[in-house]
Amino acid sequence: MNTTEVDAPRVGQRPWLALAATVVGAIMVGLDGTAVTIAAPYVARDVHATLPELEFIANAYLIALAVGLLPAGRVADRIGRRTTFMIGVLGFGFSSVGIAFSGSVTALIVFRAIQGLAGALLQPAALALLRTAFDGKRLPLALGVWSGVNALAIGLGPVLAGVIVEYLDWPAIFLINLPIGIIAAVSALFAVQESHARDATVFSSLRTLLTHRTVLVTGAVIALSSFGIFGLLFMLTLYLQNVLGLSPIVAGLWILGPTATVVFSALIGGALGERFGPRWPMSAGLLFVGCGIFGVAGAGQPAGYWQLVLPALGVGIGTGLCVVPATNALLAAAGERLTGIASAVQQAGSQFGGLLGIALLGTVLSSTVAGAVPAGTTGVDDIAQGMVPHGVSADVAHTAFTSGMNIALIAAAGITVLGALGTALLARR
C-alpha cells in the first residue's frame, strides 16, 4: 500500500524565530534582485563587460531562479524543508562571495547562476517552514509579514545599492550576504523541526495539484500581480533616471513608497482572506493594481512626484491585498504533503509574472517608440530607454519614450483588470 509520511507541524514552538529566519532569507534575495541594477555600470567597468554580457550577468540569476523553483520545491519535500532552506541561504551567501571576487565575465555569470539556484532552494522552503511553524489561524499573518518584508527589500534594493556603491564599492553589496545567510541558517536550525513528504504516488499527486482549479487560479493571480508591479517599476526606473534626470538614490526613494505600501496592505489582505475567503480580496487587489497602473499612464509629461506616486501607491496596495490570500489558498489546496511544491508554484508564478511584465511592456515600449519618431531617426534603442541620442532633440526623444511608456502601461492595466474577473472561478472558501 502506498503511504504518506509527513512530520507533524511544530505549532507553538519558536514560530516567530522561524518567521525571522525566513524573513532574513527574503531580505537577502529581495535586495539582490534589484540592487544589481544600480551596480551594473560599475560591474561592467571592472570586468570590461559589453552590454550583452552585462545583460547575461543579470539574466543568469533570474533564469536560474525561475527554472529552479519547481524542482526545488520537490527537493524540499524529499530531503526536508528545513535542510533545503539552510542549504539555500548558505549557498546564496557563499555564491555571493564568489561574485564579489569575480574578475571576469564568465565567473560572474557562473556565480550568478549558482546564486539563482540557491535562491530557488530557499524561497519555497521558506514558505514550507512557515506552514510547519504556524497553525492555520496565524498562518495568514505570518505570510503577510513575509510577503511585505520581501516587497520592502525589493524596493529598498536600489536605494541601499546606491549608498553602498557611492561610499564603498559594488562587491560590498554581495559580501554582506554571507553573514546574513549564516544568521538565517542558524535561526532556522533552532526554530522548527524538520518536515518531509514521502509518497510513492507523489508524481500523480503533483499532476493533480498542477491541474487543481484553485492552484491554477491563485498561481495566475500571483503572476498577474507581479506582472503589474514589476512592469511598472521597470518603466518608472527608466523614466525617473533617464527622462527626469534623477540620481539612482533619489529614483529609488521615489519608488520606495509604492513598494513599502505592500508591507501594510499584505497584512490587511491576509486578514480579509481569513474573514471573507480569498476570492474577493484577490479580485479587489488586482483591480487596485490595474487602476493604479492606468493612473500612472495618465500622469502626463513631465510628471511630478505626487502625480506618479499617488496612483503607484494603488499598485502597492493591490499587490498586498491579493498575494497573501492567493498564497494561503494555494497552500491550503496543496495540503501539508505537497507544501514544498505548492510553495514553488507560488514563487514560480511571481518570478515568471515579473519577467513577463518586463518583457512584454518593454516590447510594447520599443515598438511604439519606433513608430513615434520620424523615419530614419538614429538611436531608437537609446530613445526606448529614455535617453537622448546625438542628433535628436530632447523633446522629441522624451515625448516618444513617454508615449510608448503610457501605451505599455495601459496594456498592462487592461490585462490586470481582466485577470480580476478570473478570480470568479475560485470558490469562496
C-alpha distance (Angstrom), angle and dihedral (degrees) to the residues before:
residue distance angle dihedral
M1 . . .
N2 3.76 . .
T3 3.77 111.4 .
T4 3.73 135.9 -171.1
E5 3.78 123.8 -144.6
V6 3.78 120.0 -166.9
D7 3.77 122.9 169.7
A8 3.79 111.5 -120.4
P9 3.79 116.6 -104.5
R10 3.76 114.3 -98.9
V11 3.78 93.5 -132.2
G12 3.79 116.4 -174.4
Q13 3.82 96.2 11.3
R14 3.83 110.7 113.1
P15 3.83 94.7 -40.4
W16 3.80 92.0 154.1
L17 3.80 90.9 54.0
A18 3.81 87.4 52.3
L19 3.80 88.7 50.9
A20 3.81 90.1 49.8
A21 3.82 91.2 51.2
T22 3.80 93.5 50.4
V23 3.80 91.4 44.4
V24 3.81 90.4 53.8
G25 3.80 89.0 51.8
A26 3.82 90.8 48.8
I27 3.80 90.9 50.5
M28 3.79 91.2 51.9
V29 3.82 93.8 51.3
G30 3.81 94.9 39.0
L31 3.79 95.2 51.3
D32 3.80 93.6 48.2
G33 3.77 91.6 47.8
T34 3.81 93.1 66.2
A35 3.81 104.2 16.9
V36 3.79 92.1 72.1
T37 3.81 91.5 65.5
I38 3.81 89.7 65.8
A39 3.81 93.3 44.1
A40 3.81 95.1 47.6
P41 3.84 98.2 94.4
Y42 3.79 91.2 50.4
V43 3.81 92.3 46.9
A44 3.81 90.1 51.4
R45 3.80 91.1 50.6
D46 3.80 94.4 51.6
V47 3.82 98.2 45.5
H48 3.84 95.9 30.8
A49 3.81 93.0 -121.8
T50 3.77 123.0 176.3
L51 3.80 119.9 -133.7
P52 3.85 94.0 -98.1
E53 3.81 89.7 48.1
L54 3.79 90.5 49.8
E55 3.80 90.5 51.3
F56 3.81 89.3 49.6
I57 3.81 90.4 52.3
A58 3.81 90.0 55.0
N59 3.80 96.1 41.0
A60 3.82 94.7 47.7
Y61 3.79 88.3 70.5
L62 3.82 95.8 45.1
I63 3.80 95.0 45.6
A64 3.80 93.8 47.4
L65 3.80 90.5 47.4
A66 3.80 95.3 48.9
V67 3.82 96.0 42.7
G68 3.80 94.0 44.2
L69 3.80 98.2 51.6
L70 3.81 100.8 84.9
P71 3.83 95.2 44.0
A72 3.81 88.1 45.5
G73 3.79 90.5 55.1
R74 3.79 89.8 55.0
V75 3.81 90.7 47.1
A76 3.81 89.1 53.2
D77 3.80 91.3 52.9
R78 3.81 92.4 48.8
I79 3.81 107.4 40.1
G80 3.79 96.7 26.5
R81 3.78 136.0 -78.3
R82 3.80 95.5 -117.8
T83 3.80 93.1 46.7
T84 3.79 91.6 48.8
F85 3.80 91.7 49.4
M86 3.80 91.9 50.4
I87 3.82 92.0 48.4
G88 3.79 88.9 49.0
V89 3.80 98.2 51.0
L90 3.81 93.7 42.8
G91 3.81 91.5 45.6
F92 3.78 89.5 49.7
G93 3.79 90.9 51.3
F94 3.80 96.9 47.4
S95 3.82 94.1 43.7
S96 3.81 87.5 51.6
V97 3.79 88.9 57.7
G98 3.81 88.0 51.9
I99 3.80 89.6 53.0
A100 3.79 92.0 49.7
F101 3.82 92.1 54.5
S102 3.82 97.2 39.3
G103 3.78 113.6 124.7
S104 3.79 99.6 -176.1
V105 3.78 140.5 49.4
T106 3.81 91.9 -116.3
A107 3.80 92.9 54.4
L108 3.79 91.7 48.2
I109 3.81 92.3 51.4
V110 3.81 92.5 48.3
F111 3.81 95.0 48.1
R112 3.81 92.4 43.3
A113 3.81 89.5 54.0
I114 3.82 90.5 49.0
Q115 3.78 88.8 49.0
G116 3.82 89.8 52.4
L117 3.80 91.7 51.4
A118 3.80 90.0 49.6
G119 3.79 89.5 50.8
A120 3.80 88.6 50.9
L121 3.81 89.6 55.2
L122 3.77 97.4 48.5
Q123 3.81 101.4 43.5
P124 3.83 102.2 60.8
A125 3.80 89.6 36.2
A126 3.81 88.7 54.2
L127 3.80 92.4 57.4
A128 3.79 90.4 45.3
L129 3.82 89.6 53.2
L130 3.79 90.0 53.6
R131 3.80 90.1 50.6
T132 3.81 88.8 52.1
A133 3.81 95.9 45.6
F134 3.82 101.1 43.1
D135 3.77 130.5 55.7
G136 3.80 121.7 -130.4
K137 3.80 95.8 -90.9
R138 3.80 95.5 52.9
L139 3.80 98.0 35.2
P140 3.85 95.5 85.9
L141 3.81 90.1 54.6
A142 3.81 91.5 49.6
L143 3.80 91.3 47.6
G144 3.79 89.6 49.2
V145 3.80 92.6 53.2
W146 3.82 91.8 45.6
S147 3.81 94.1 48.2
G148 3.79 93.5 43.8
V149 3.79 95.2 50.1
N150 3.80 90.0 46.2
A151 3.81 90.3 54.4
L152 3.81 91.6 45.7
A153 3.80 90.8 52.2
I154 3.80 90.0 52.1
G155 3.80 89.8 51.7
L156 3.79 94.6 46.0
G157 3.80 93.4 48.0
P158 3.83 97.5 87.6
V159 3.81 92.7 43.3
L160 3.80 95.4 49.9
A161 3.80 91.5 42.0
G162 3.78 90.8 53.1
V163 3.79 91.0 52.9
I164 3.82 93.7 45.3
V165 3.80 94.3 47.0
E166 3.79 92.1 47.5
Y167 3.80 96.8 49.0
L168 3.83 102.6 26.3
D169 3.82 123.2 8.1
W170 3.79 137.3 -89.0
P171 3.87 96.5 -90.2
A172 3.82 88.7 65.6
I173 3.82 88.7 67.1
F174 3.80 88.7 66.1
L175 3.82 101.1 33.2
I176 3.80 92.1 65.7
N177 3.82 89.7 62.9
L178 3.81 95.5 73.7
P179 3.84 98.0 62.9
I180 3.82 89.3 40.8
G181 3.81 90.5 52.6
I182 3.81 92.5 49.2
I183 3.81 91.0 51.4
A184 3.82 91.4 50.2
A185 3.82 93.2 47.8
V186 3.81 94.1 49.3
S187 3.81 91.1 46.3
A188 3.80 91.5 52.0
L189 3.81 91.3 49.0
F190 3.80 91.6 60.5
A191 3.79 98.7 31.7
V192 3.79 106.0 64.0
Q193 3.77 140.0 9.7
E194 3.77 122.6 -111.5
S195 3.80 118.0 -87.5
H196 3.80 130.2 -167.2
A197 3.77 142.0 176.8
R198 3.81 116.3 -141.2
D199 3.77 115.5 177.6
A200 3.76 132.9 152.1
T201 3.80 89.2 -151.8
V202 3.79 95.8 48.3
F203 3.80 95.3 119.8
S204 3.79 93.7 54.3
S205 3.81 87.9 45.1
L206 3.80 89.3 50.8
R207 3.79 91.0 52.6
T208 3.79 89.2 50.1
L209 3.80 90.6 49.5
L210 3.80 94.5 50.3
T211 3.82 91.0 51.1
H212 3.81 94.4 45.1
R213 3.80 110.4 120.1
T214 3.80 93.8 -135.3
V215 3.81 91.6 50.8
L216 3.80 92.8 48.2
V217 3.81 94.3 47.6
T218 3.79 96.5 43.6
G219 3.80 91.6 44.9
A220 3.81 89.3 52.1
V221 3.82 91.3 48.4
I222 3.80 91.5 51.8
A223 3.81 90.5 47.7
L224 3.81 91.9 49.1
S225 3.80 93.2 50.0
S226 3.81 90.2 51.8
F227 3.80 89.9 43.7
G228 3.79 89.5 58.7
I229 3.78 102.2 42.1
F230 3.83 97.4 39.7
G231 3.78 91.7 46.5
L232 3.80 90.6 49.2
L233 3.81 94.0 48.2
F234 3.81 90.2 48.5
M235 3.81 90.8 54.4
L236 3.79 95.2 42.6
T237 3.81 92.4 50.1
L238 3.81 90.9 57.6
Y239 3.80 93.4 41.7
L240 3.80 96.9 47.7
Q241 3.80 96.7 46.1
N242 3.80 104.2 32.1
V243 3.80 102.3 30.7
L244 3.81 103.4 29.9
G245 3.81 92.1 31.2
L246 3.81 96.9 -131.2
S247 3.80 120.4 161.4
P248 3.84 117.9 -110.2
I249 3.81 91.6 -105.7
V250 3.80 94.1 49.8
A251 3.82 91.9 44.3
G252 3.79 89.0 51.2
L253 3.79 90.1 52.1
W254 3.82 90.1 51.7
I255 3.80 92.3 56.9
L256 3.80 94.0 39.6
G257 3.82 91.2 84.4
P258 3.82 97.3 60.8
T259 3.80 92.8 43.8
A260 3.81 94.0 45.2
T261 3.80 89.2 51.9
V262 3.80 88.6 65.9
V263 3.82 88.9 66.7
F264 3.80 93.2 63.6
S265 3.80 98.8 34.2
A266 3.82 90.3 51.0
L267 3.81 89.4 61.9
I268 3.81 90.3 49.2
G269 3.79 91.2 46.9
G270 3.80 91.2 53.2
A271 3.80 91.8 50.8
L272 3.81 93.2 46.4
G273 3.78 91.6 48.3
E274 3.79 90.7 52.4
R275 3.81 92.1 48.4
F276 3.81 102.2 40.3
G277 3.79 105.3 15.8
P278 3.80 126.4 -104.3
R279 3.79 101.7 -77.3
W280 3.81 102.9 77.2
P281 3.83 98.0 38.9
M282 3.82 88.9 50.8
S283 3.79 92.7 48.0
A284 3.80 93.2 46.1
G285 3.79 90.7 46.3
L286 3.79 94.1 54.0
L287 3.80 90.1 46.8
F288 3.81 89.5 53.6
V289 3.81 89.8 49.6
G290 3.81 93.2 49.3
C291 3.80 95.1 45.6
G292 3.80 91.6 46.0
I293 3.80 92.3 52.5
F294 3.81 90.1 47.6
G295 3.82 88.9 51.5
V296 3.80 91.5 53.6
A297 3.81 89.5 50.6
G298 3.81 89.9 55.3
A299 3.80 95.3 48.2
G300 3.80 93.5 101.7
Q301 3.78 131.2 -140.5
P302 2.89 126.2 -41.7
A303 3.81 93.5 19.3
G304 3.79 122.5 -160.5
Y305 3.79 126.6 -137.2
W306 3.80 98.6 -90.4
Q307 3.80 93.4 39.9
L308 3.78 88.5 62.7
V309 3.77 103.6 29.3
L310 3.82 99.5 49.5
P311 3.83 95.9 59.4
A312 3.81 90.2 37.0
L313 3.81 88.1 58.0
G314 3.79 86.7 62.5
V315 3.78 89.2 58.4
G316 3.81 90.4 53.4
I317 3.80 92.4 46.8
G318 3.78 92.4 49.4
T319 3.80 93.4 47.9
G320 3.79 92.2 55.0
L321 3.81 92.9 44.7
C322 3.79 95.2 55.3
V323 3.82 106.2 31.7
V324 3.82 99.8 61.7
P325 3.84 96.9 47.4
A326 3.82 88.8 44.9
T327 3.80 92.1 50.3
N328 3.81 92.8 46.8
A329 3.82 91.9 49.0
L330 3.81 90.8 48.6
L331 3.81 92.9 51.3
A332 3.80 91.2 46.1
A333 3.81 91.3 51.5
A334 3.80 91.2 51.4
G335 3.78 97.1 47.1
E336 3.78 125.9 -152.2
R337 3.82 94.4 -63.4
L338 3.82 95.0 64.6
T339 3.79 99.5 28.5
G340 3.79 92.6 123.2
I341 3.80 93.3 52.6
A342 3.81 91.5 45.0
S343 3.80 90.3 50.7
A344 3.80 89.0 51.5
V345 3.81 90.3 51.2
Q346 3.81 88.7 53.6
Q347 3.79 93.3 50.3
A348 3.80 93.8 41.9
G349 3.80 90.1 52.3
S350 3.78 90.1 51.7
Q351 3.82 94.5 47.4
F352 3.80 97.1 44.1
G353 3.79 91.2 44.1
G354 3.79 90.8 53.6
L355 3.80 93.3 46.1
L356 3.81 90.8 47.9
G357 3.81 90.9 49.3
I358 3.79 92.8 53.1
A359 3.81 93.5 42.8
L360 3.80 97.4 45.8
L361 3.79 96.6 42.0
G362 3.79 90.3 45.1
T363 3.81 90.7 52.6
V364 3.81 92.3 49.2
L365 3.80 89.9 47.3
S366 3.81 93.7 50.6
S367 3.80 95.1 46.4
T368 3.82 92.4 46.8
V369 3.79 92.8 49.3
A370 3.81 90.8 49.5
G371 3.79 89.7 55.7
A372 3.80 95.3 42.6
V373 3.81 99.5 57.3
P374 3.83 123.3 72.2
A375 3.79 116.6 -88.5
G376 3.79 113.0 -88.2
T377 3.81 94.6 25.3
T378 3.79 111.0 152.8
G379 3.80 124.2 -137.9
V380 3.81 97.2 34.0
D381 3.82 90.0 153.0
D382 3.80 89.6 56.1
I383 3.81 91.4 49.0
A384 3.83 89.0 52.2
Q385 3.82 86.7 60.8
G386 3.80 93.0 49.7
M387 3.79 94.9 -103.4
V388 3.79 127.7 129.6
P389 3.84 113.3 -125.0
H390 3.78 123.3 -153.7
G391 3.80 113.4 -77.9
V392 3.82 95.5 22.2
S393 3.79 123.1 99.7
A394 3.81 117.9 -120.3
D395 3.80 90.6 -123.9
V396 3.81 93.3 56.3
A397 3.82 93.5 44.3
H398 3.78 96.0 46.4
T399 3.80 94.0 43.3
A400 3.80 90.7 52.0
F401 3.81 92.1 47.9
T402 3.80 93.8 47.4
S403 3.80 91.3 48.5
G404 3.79 91.0 51.5
M405 3.78 92.4 45.7
N406 3.80 92.5 51.2
I407 3.81 93.4 49.7
A408 3.81 90.7 48.6
L409 3.81 91.5 49.5
I410 3.81 92.5 48.0
A411 3.81 88.9 53.0
A412 3.80 90.2 49.9
A413 3.80 91.2 48.6
G414 3.81 91.5 51.9
I415 3.80 93.1 49.4
T416 3.80 91.4 49.0
V417 3.81 94.4 49.1
L418 3.81 90.5 49.3
G419 3.80 87.8 51.8
A420 3.80 89.8 57.2
L421 3.79 88.2 64.1
G422 3.78 90.1 56.8
T423 3.78 91.6 65.8
A424 3.81 87.5 74.6
L425 3.81 85.1 78.6
L426 3.80 89.5 67.8
A427 3.76 121.8 88.4
R428 3.80 117.0 -114.9
R429 3.82 91.8 -113.9
